[in-house]
Amino acid sequence: MTVCDGEKGPVGMEMVKRRVQTRLERKRTGPEEWLVVTRHPLSDDTTSEGKSSPDAPEHDGRYSYRYYLAPTCMAEVELEEPSLAELARVIKAGACIEASFKRGKCEAGMDEYQVRTWEGWHHHMALSLLAVWFLIGETHRGQQVTPALTLPQVRYGLSVLLLEVYCTPGTDYICRQVHRQLLRNELARFYHYRTRKCIPPQKLRREIQ
């Protein structure tokens, strides 16, 4: 099934679920759970999944596999059987959380700290999360006009405006640089879609033939 629209084409995954009887330590019988197995070709780098069990084999030479367990009951109350679409949404949400932490480390310096107390660590994390929240908000605001705009491009424009105090190149120069990156990314995305024999959704007003 197709999960979402990625930068390099539609992101899809193959899924299957089975009700299994788990085992605990010393061969004790555990609760019944839903085993969810996903796979995608090793050549496909557009997966939207997070990390799964480290004990499970991850690939067989052609496909990469991920394994997940979902409960069948909660506090002795039987839960409804989850659909594959709902399971895919939860798996994708886990990947989004990991992407958010990666975005914070790459764009806001979340992992660049040298503190001696928990208070200092919490201060750094709070400021980093505020910076990421601000960048995401500005990115979403810009995407209302240019859907292909990315968070690193917003950070680039703001960093040039804030750091180059005495010799700012101007907003026109920054817009030209970001527009050049947008066109390059859109062209690459167009050809990724074409190799998959599907039509990409329009993200820039400029048509690419």
N, C-alpha and C positions, 0 to 999 in steps of 0.2 A: 504494500500500500504506500501511497505518497503521503509523507508526513508534512512537508512544508516546501517552500521555494527557497533554495539555497543560492549562494552567489555563483556557484558553478553548475547550476541546473537543479532540477527537482530532487529533493531528498526523499528516498524511499527505503523501506525495510521489509524483509520477509519475516513473518512471525508465525509461531504455533504455540498453543498452550495445552497443557494436560494436567489433570488433577493427580497428584502423586502423594505417596505416604513417605514422609521424611523420617530420618533416623537421627537420634541424638548420640551422645557419647556412650560408650560401653554397649553399643548395639541396642539401646533403648528405643522404643517406637515413639516417634514424634507426632506432631499434629499433621493433618492433611493440609496441603498447600497447592497453589497453582504454580506449576513450573512453566515459565515463559522463555522460549528460545528464539533469538533473532539472529539473522545472518545477512551479510552483504558481501559482494565480491571484494577481494583484497585490493583490486585496482581502483575501487571506488573510494575516494577520500572525502565524500560528502556526507558521511554518517553523522547522525545527530544523537548518538547514544553516549552515555557516560560509561564509567567503569563498572564492571560486574565482578563476580566472584573470582579471586585470583587463583583458586584451585582448579578451575575449569579450563580445558584446552581452548585456546583462543582462535586457532585456525587449522585448516587441514591442507594448506597449499593453494586452494582456490577460493575458499570463503572464510570470512572471519565470523566467529560465533560469540554471542553474549548470552548469559544465563541469569534469570531473575526468579525470585520466589515471592508470591503474593499470598496473604492469608485467606483462608476460606471461611473463618469464623472469628468473631471478636467478643470476648467475655461470654462464651458459650452461646452466642447468637449467630446463626448462620447468615453469611453475607451473600448478596446476589452475585451471580457469576459475572465477572467483568467482561466487557466486550473487547475485541482486539483493538478497536479504535481508542477506547479509554486507556488501555494498557500502553498503546503507542504514545498517547498524550502525556502520561506520567513519565515514561522513559525519556521523552523529549524534554520534559520539564527538568529532569535531573541533569541533562546535558546543558540546558540553559543556565542552571546554577553554576556548573563548572565553568561555562563560558564567561559568566559574570565575574567570577574570581580571577580568571585569566585576564579579563579586560581591566580589572582593577590593578593587577600587577603590571600589566604592560603600559597602561595609559595614565595611571594615577600613582604609581610607586607604592602600592599596598605592601609589597614585601621588602621595601627598602627602608629599614628602620634599625636603629641601634639604641635600645632602651634598657633601663635597669629595673624598672618597676612595672607592675600591671597597669597602673594608672597612666604611665607614659605610653604603653602599648595601646590601651583603649583610646587615648587621645589620637594617636596616629591612625588607628583603624577608623575612627569616627570621621576624621578629616578626609581620609582616602575615600570612604563610602560617600561622603557628601560631594566630593569632586566627581566621582563616577555618576552619581545621581544627576548632578548638574549637566555633565556631558551628554548623558542619555536624554535628558529633557531637551537640550539644545538640538541634538540629533533628530529627535522626533519632530521638533518644530520645523527644522529645515527640510525634513522629508515630506512635509505637506506640500512643498513647492518642487523639491527634487527628491523623488523616492529612492534614488540610488545613492544618496549621501550616506557616508559611513561615519562612525564615531571617531576613528583616527584622523579623518580629514577635518572634522570639527576641532579636535584637539590641536591639529597643526595650525589651523587658522588663528585660534585663540592664543597659542604659544607665540606666534610671530607678532601678534598685536601687543601682547603683554611684555615680551622679553626685549623686543627691539624698540626701546623707549626713545632713543635719540635719533634713530634712522629707520623709522617704520617704512617699509616699502609701499604701504597703502593698501586699502581694501581691494582696489581693482587688480593689483598684482596677485594678491592672495586668492581672489576669486578665479583668476585665470589659471593659477597653479592647481587649485582644487578641481576646476572644470576639466583640465587636461587629465587628471587622475580618474575622474568619473568616466570620461570617454574611453580611456584605456581599459578600465574595469568592465564597462558595459560591452565593449567589443569582445573581451575574453569570455564573458558570460554568454554572449550571443553564440559564439562558436562552440562552447561547451554544450549548449542546448542543441545546436544543429547536429553535433555528433551523436546525440541521443535521439535524433529525428523527431523533435518536438519544438513547439513555438514558445519562446520565452515571453513572460509578461513584460509589458512596457514599463520601464523605470526611468527612462530619460525621454524628453520631448523630441530629441533629435533622432531621426530614423537612421538605422545602420543597415546598410544593404550588404 
